[in-house]
Amino acid sequence: MSIIRAQGLRRKFGGLVAVDGLDLEVAPGEIFGLVGPDGAGKTTTMRMLTGILPPTAGSAEVAGCDVTRQSESLKEHIGYMSQRFGLYPDLTVAENIDFYADIYSVPQKGRAERTERLLGFSNLTPFKQRLAGNLSGGMKQKLGLACALIHTPRVLFLDEPTNGVDPVSRRDFWRILYQLVREGVTLFVSTAYLDEAERCNRLALLHEGRLVGLGTPDEVKTLMPGALLEVRTADPRQTAALLRAQLPDASVGLFGDRVHVTSRGAHDSLESQIRAILAGAGIEVVSLRPIEPSLEDVFVAILAGRPSS
């Protein structure tokens, strides 16, 4: 039984198709990741699934509610933390949570205990009397999460929740999310961070509103077209520029001090080409070897092979 199901979901804004025929299902208790670059359609998809934005075509159900016909009932079962979650900077941490409790019509009986639990859960108890406007970026995200959880939703939608947050806060935030899953909450998370996507049970890769990959992180990695080689030289930037210029059919990415090259050909053929190109330019190869692809490798390779609409 799916807790989220979308069939042929489509949304147009004038002549722009933001989401184009999206089909997906999410199981209860799953961490499902919606992954793609800016403009891929992640936020539009999430706004349709939360009943905020009506689809142009197609249908979707979340927690047993039709997102178009039962959008008001849907709100009782979901939490939604948008990219710019509406915290009130002139209210304290505790007052913000209480305000959202009012919005969600959380009964007064048991509300104080629930608030204290959320404060402890998000490590905000020492800061409950601090104004939200004086919190760090990571603490604001935790407060937004607490506000979205005050009515105990079955499904939590998080739209790029760690965007712009420092690495330590990102790690702490995900620790909290894992605890939510252990308590039975289903998470639907959009992210542009492909290292975060590795934390999800399953992923949907979006590009220009279209689904280009779906499955577990390991299953998505099998979509890698062709060979992937890692090249190390003394000058990775020059190496990447040279290989991009002389291997037009390959995808070349710079990853720190290493260059990843993807081609639809065999490893041996690609390796010979790379060695010849670099030798001709007088660049010494420190190492050249086939490697297992990361999600970022896969996504870059998939997008490189698709014509832009």
Secondary structure as UniProt FT lines:
FT   STRAND          4..13
FT   TURN            14..15
FT   STRAND          16..26
FT   TURN            28..29
FT   STRAND          31..35
FT   TURN            38..39
FT   HELIX           42..49
FT   TURN            50..51
FT   STRAND          57..62
FT   TURN            63..64
FT   STRAND          65..66
FT   TURN            67..70
FT   HELIX           71..74
FT   TURN            75..77
FT   STRAND          78..81
FT   TURN            83..84
FT   TURN            89..90
FT   HELIX           93..103
FT   TURN            104..105
FT   TURN            109..110
FT   HELIX           111..121
FT   TURN            122..123
FT   HELIX           125..127
FT   TURN            128..129
FT   HELIX           132..134
FT   HELIX           137..149
FT   TURN            150..151
FT   STRAND          155..159
FT   TURN            161..164
FT   HELIX           167..182
FT   TURN            183..184
FT   STRAND          186..191
FT   HELIX           194..197
FT   TURN            198..199
FT   STRAND          202..207
FT   TURN            208..209
FT   STRAND          210..215
FT   HELIX           217..221
FT   TURN            222..223
FT   STRAND          227..233
FT   HELIX           236..246
FT   TURN            248..249
FT   STRAND          251..255
FT   TURN            256..257
FT   STRAND          258..263
FT   HELIX           267..280
FT   TURN            281..282
FT   STRAND          285..290
FT   HELIX           295..304
//
